[in-house]
């Protein structure tokens, strides 16, 4: 199993939007590193759902439920997407501030590569954040 973090601006697509939809594709990624991260995803992998810009916190957990396939919003056909299923909310959302204040999370992609919209999370980071979030 692999772990990931996916970011969305809540005014564009929020955790609540994803919960209402249940399963939704993660389109619009136009960064090659983020795209490569999605290519590496496997069915059953888990991802933190992170509200960027507003809130700046991990608010939910999703599961990868499809392989990588072409993104219908990419007119040039260079990028793809995967589908995520909303699994459960994080009882106590974990803020970026809390993450930055936790020494064991100092190397996390969320901290080191702030602009990356889809990034990896190690098992250790996953476990720490789950504990911080009341899971």
RABEL-V56822 format. One line per field, one symbol per residue. ss: DSSP state (h for helix, s for strand, l for the rest). psi: psi as a letter, one per 40 degrees, with the letter a starting at -180 (. if undefined). A space follows every 10 residues. Layout:
ss: ???
psi: ???
//
This chain:
ss: llsssssssl llllhhhhhh hlssslllll lhhhhhhhhl lllllsssss ssllllssss ssssllllss llllllllls slssssssss ssssshhhhh llhhhlllhh hhlllllsss slhhhhhhhh hhlll
psi: hiiihhiihd edhidddddd dchiigiehf hdddddddde iiheiiihhh hidhdgihei hihheiihih heehdefdia iihhhhdiih dghhiddddd ehdeedeidd ddgdehdhii hidddddddd ddef.
//
